[in-house]
Amino acid sequence: MSFVMPSIVIKKGVCQLLALNKFSIQQWLKTFDTIIFDADGVLWRREDVIEGTPETFNALRAMGKNCFICTNHSAKSTAELSSKAQKMGFLISTNEILSSSMALARHLKERNFKRKVFIVGEQGIADELKAVGIESLPFGEEPLLGSSLREHLQLMKLDQDVGAVAVGVDSNFNMLKMSKACCYLNDQRVLFLATNRDRAFPVNPGRATPGAGVMVAAIQAATNRKPFTCGKPNAFICLHLIREGIIKPDRTLMVGDTLYTDIQFGYNCGFQTLLVGTGINSLKDVEKVQKSQHPMMYQQVPDLYVPKLADLLKFLSSRNG
């Protein structure tokens, strides 16, 4: 028996926060106790802090807000990410960093995983796995065995103790690494995990570097297997905090710059959502989503919008810095 779902288009509006008066904004600030910030595009751009964001972040903390940084960036460990944030002036500790590589390691730990992991990615994944006692294979550039990829695959040795393939952003992604991952995943007992599915990261106008989603999609297409994605927009990345009562969804604000990861993540978790215009998406992108005929695209429409996070600073009762 087949079912035909009716086409349902739900219209959802976005409030431009700065269009409200000071009293309304201060009342809005009382509607949440916890704030989860995306990192790149919200607090900083690659290695450069966005002006005014440390002061705004710290002032919100001084008001008593619980603050977390939640990033799909998997190349660095949570310790490295917290160190980066602290050097930029953010008052944050390592246990307040939520990363996709940390979520991947936690997923395996919760499964009581005892085998090895083959990584297509960077050191951050290996560091987070090691932190929970899970062994990963050494990774890096592998020399070509023989004179062709076909010969390489015939000569290549596979570790029989590998029980999972973890895929994240990889600056050294190539056919040899992808082929080895696919060989492991031919065994249906081997888990296929992705840190995230981010498509690209802008460098300059009109130029971008491929994101983890590119590597994941290539391996998914070659193996015809769908991975479990550990990072945003999957609520799993913060599910442990919700279960422990540290985060109460109806009293939490998600601040992000990307609709299909950050805002979708906020929707999936039941958080209030705020889009900032300092990263990937803009109000024009929101308008396109609102006009979409896809019945689920309304989930990517934010509740609120500000051009930059620092625009909130003048409304905060406690200002640091």
ABEGO torsion letter per residue (X at the ends): XBBBBBBBBBBBBBBBAAABBAAAAAAAAAABABBBBBBBGAABBEABBBBGAAAAAAAAAAAGBBBBBBBABAABBAAAAAAAAAAAGBBBBAAABBBAAAAAAAAAAAAGBABBBBBBEBAAAAAAAAAAGBBBBBBEBBBBBEABAAAAAAABBBBAABABBBBBBBAABBAAAAAAAAAAAABAABBBBBABABABBBABBGBBBBBAAAAAAAAAAAAGBBBBBABOABAAAAAAAAAAGABBAAABBBBBABAAAAAAAAAAAGBBBBBBAABABBAAAAAAAAABABAAAAAABBABBBABAAAAAAABABBBX
